[in-house]
Each structure stands twice: as structure tokens, then as C-alpha cells.
Amino acid sequence: MKVNGLAALRCWPVAVELGTQVFTIPPQPALTWLIPIVDQDWLGIVPGMLDAEDSSIDEILAEHLVSVDDYVWAARDAVSTATGMSWWAALQLSVAVVDAPELAAELLLHHLDVEVVSIGGLVQAAYRLMVRDADKKQRNKIDSQLQRPPEGVTKRYDPEMAADLFEQMARSRGLPAQ
């Protein structure tokens, strides 16, 4: 499965486009992202996690300049950026962490702290544990399940574009490109 490994390295700010404006979700640890992702509470992510100090979102909300669907897609795009993979793969892996006690326990045994690690780090570590002992056939099955978008959802996430955007953002912060 193709992922952007930079997303796993630390908690990053995530740019969110709504209408003609760009907003920011400040760097947040995995725990902050995990519950809204698992609950598919997209409004809990956008506008819920947007920088509270940016009051311009209030104008967009008050004047209904974007639709609820726009918020949902912006939240899903934010999840894709923050995790380095499609939002639906991140959703499945997040649910696996919450629903599979053995997976969560394994992550804890590896000292993964959800109050410190990025959401990208959490879901990418969960993926690694899921495929660690899988043979080629099992891994292909897992990858196929993770890469398939949910029924009725068209692919808006472009992993190449997301990787390029993430690397541009990392370089702008003085980090080396992958």
C-alpha cells in the first residue's frame, strides 16, 4: 500500500481548503484525531479541529458559504494529509486499533503513545503490525481491502498529489525531502 512516511514522523499542521479560503488544523496527536475518525464525525474534524484563533471560519459558518458536503470532503482530505494515505484506509486502520484489543496492546507494547505520536504514525504502525507476519497473498488481501473506497464514494484522494504537497510543506519547514 502506498503511503507518505513523512506523515508518521511527527504531528503536523494540516491545511484545509473551504470555499476560497485555506484554514489550518494545528498539530494534534493521534488521540485527538482518532475518535472523530472512528466515529466518522467529519464535522468534528472540519470545522471542529480548525485553529480556534482563526475567526474567519465563523464568517463562512454564519453565511453558509460552503455546504455540509464541503466540510465532509475537507475533513476527509485533512485525514488523508495527516495520515499519508487515503481517508478510507486511515478509517479502517483507526477502527482496527480501537476494535482489536490485541492490535492496540501490541502498539502499547511498542511504547506508542497516542497522546504524542501523530495520527499518521498510529495508522502506519497499525498497518505494519497487520502485515508483519502476512504472506504475499494475505498482504495483497489486506492492501486490497484498505485501498478500496467505500460504496458510493468516488476517489478524490490522489496519493501522488498528497505526497507532493506534504513534501512541499515539510521542505517549507526546513525538513529534507524524501
C-alpha positions, 0 to 999 in steps of 0.5 A: 500500500502506498503511503507518505512516511513523512506523515508518521514522523511527527504531528503536523499542521494540516491545511484545509481548503473551504470555499476560497479560503485555506484554514489550518488544523494545528498539530494534534496527536493521534488521540485527538484525531482518532475518535472523530475518525472512528466515529466518522464525525467529519464535522468534528474534524472540519470545522471542529479541529480548525485553529480556534484563533482563526475567526474567519471560519465563523464568517463562512459558518454564519453565511453558509458559504460552503455546504455540509458536503464541503466540510465532509470532503475537507475533513476527509482530505485533512485525514488523508494529509495527516495520515499519508494515505487515503481517508478510507484506509486511515478509517479502517486502520483507526477502527482496527486499533480501537476494535482489536484489543490485541492490535492496540496492546501490541502498539502499547507494547511498542511504547506508542503513545497516542497522546504524542505520536501523530495520527499518521504514525498510529495508522502506519504502525497499525498497518505494519503490525497487520502485515508483519507476519502476512504472506504475499497473498494475505498482504495483497488481501489486506492492501486490497481491502484498505485501498478500496473506497467505500460504496458510493464514494468516488476517489478524490484522494490522489496519493501522488498529489498528497505526497507532493504537497506534504513534501512541499510543506515539510521542505517549507519547514526546513525538513529534507525531502524524501 
